[in-house]
Amino acid sequence: MFDRLFMPALTFTLLIAGFAAFSAEVVQGHPTQTSVAQLERVVVSAPREQLPSPVARAEAELPATIVVR
């Protein structure tokens, strides 16, 4: 019984509070001018480190499957 009354009342309250907050923001909100700043272009250059990459070996054994009963 408590859930049947509480959840709709809570939903209605949250709906009204959200609408009030939205309408207050619309009424008080003044359009602000945004300033656009154009920054200098930056170019970063550095030598690339050659990391050793793993190489597949053809003579590697295939993985074995072990079945346990």
VOPAGU-2260 file (C-alpha; in pm, 1 decimal, decimal comma):
REM VOPAGU-2260
SITE   aa  ch    i         X         Y         Z
SITE  MET   A    0       0,0       0,0       0,0
SITE  PHE   A    1     284,2     236,2      87,4
SITE  ASP   A    2     449,5     180,8    -252,7
SITE  ARG   A    3     129,5     261,1    -438,8
SITE  LEU   A    4     113,8     606,5    -281,6
SITE  PHE   A    5     480,6     689,4    -235,2
SITE  MET   A    6     613,0     628,6    -587,1
SITE  PRO   A    7     351,9     839,3    -771,6
SITE  ALA   A    8     388,7    1119,4    -514,3
SITE  LEU   A    9     766,2    1109,2    -548,7
SITE  THR   A   10     745,2    1106,2    -928,2
SITE  PHE   A   11     502,7    1398,7    -930,5
SITE  THR   A   12     720,9    1595,6    -687,4
SITE  LEU   A   13    1033,9    1538,0    -893,9
SITE  LEU   A   14     849,8    1634,4   -1211,7
SITE  ILE   A   15     726,4    1961,0   -1059,9
SITE  ALA   A   16    1069,6    2039,9    -909,7
SITE  GLY   A   17    1242,6    1975,4   -1243,0
SITE  PHE   A   18     993,9    2193,3   -1427,5
SITE  ALA   A   19    1036,7    2471,4   -1169,6
SITE  ALA   A   20    1416,8    2456,7   -1197,7
SITE  PHE   A   21    1401,6    2460,2   -1577,2
SITE  SER   A   22    1159,2    2751,6   -1589,0
SITE  ALA   A   23    1364,6    2949,4   -1334,1
SITE  GLU   A   24    1675,0    2899,2   -1548,4
SITE  VAL   A   25    1492,5    3012,1   -1861,6
SITE  VAL   A   26    1360,0    3324,4   -1689,0
SITE  GLN   A   27    1693,9    3420,7   -1530,4
SITE  GLY   A   28    1918,8    3310,5   -1814,6
SITE  HIS   A   29    2072,0    3597,6   -2006,5
SITE  PRO   A   30    2242,5    3525,4   -2335,1
SITE  THR   A   31    2613,1    3556,4   -2272,9
SITE  GLN   A   32    2861,0    3643,6   -2541,1
SITE  THR   A   33    3121,1    3379,4   -2594,0
SITE  SER   A   34    3470,8    3488,9   -2674,3
SITE  VAL   A   35    3672,6    3289,6   -2922,7
SITE  ALA   A   36    4048,1    3289,2   -2881,0
SITE  GLN   A   37    4269,7    3156,9   -3155,6
SITE  LEU   A   38    4590,8    3010,5   -3019,7
SITE  GLU   A   39    4920,8    2971,1   -3197,2
SITE  ARG   A   40    4979,1    2649,5   -3383,9
SITE  VAL   A   41    5221,0    2414,8   -3208,0
SITE  VAL   A   42    5420,9    2151,0   -3391,7
SITE  VAL   A   43    5590,9    1880,7   -3186,3
SITE  SER   A   44    5863,9    1677,1   -3347,3
SITE  ALA   A   45    6071,3    1406,1   -3185,3
SITE  PRO   A   46    6256,8    1097,0   -3302,2
SITE  ARG   A   47    6053,0     782,2   -3273,7
SITE  GLU   A   48    6195,2     510,5   -3054,4
SITE  GLN   A   49    6228,4     178,2   -3229,0
SITE  LEU   A   50    6087,5     -73,3   -2984,0
SITE  PRO   A   51    6167,3    -437,4   -3047,9
SITE  SER   A   52    5857,0    -598,5   -3190,7
SITE  PRO   A   53    5781,0    -964,9   -3125,5
SITE  VAL   A   54    5838,0   -1183,9   -3428,8
SITE  ALA   A   55    5645,8   -1503,3   -3486,5
SITE  ARG   A   56    5861,2   -1808,5   -3527,9
SITE  ALA   A   57    5758,1   -2075,0   -3778,2
SITE  GLU   A   58    5913,2   -2358,0   -3577,0
SITE  ALA   A   59    5699,9   -2287,5   -3268,8
SITE  GLU   A   60    5496,3   -2582,1   -3147,0
SITE  LEU   A   61    5120,1   -2577,2   -3171,2
SITE  PRO   A   62    4936,6   -2542,1   -2841,3
SITE  ALA   A   63    4836,2   -2874,5   -2693,5
SITE  THR   A   64    4490,0   -2946,2   -2559,6
SITE  ILE   A   65    4460,2   -3145,8   -2239,6
SITE  VAL   A   66    4131,5   -3321,2   -2168,8
SITE  VAL   A   67    4059,5   -3426,8   -1812,5
SITE  ARG   A   68    3767,9   -3650,0   -1722,9
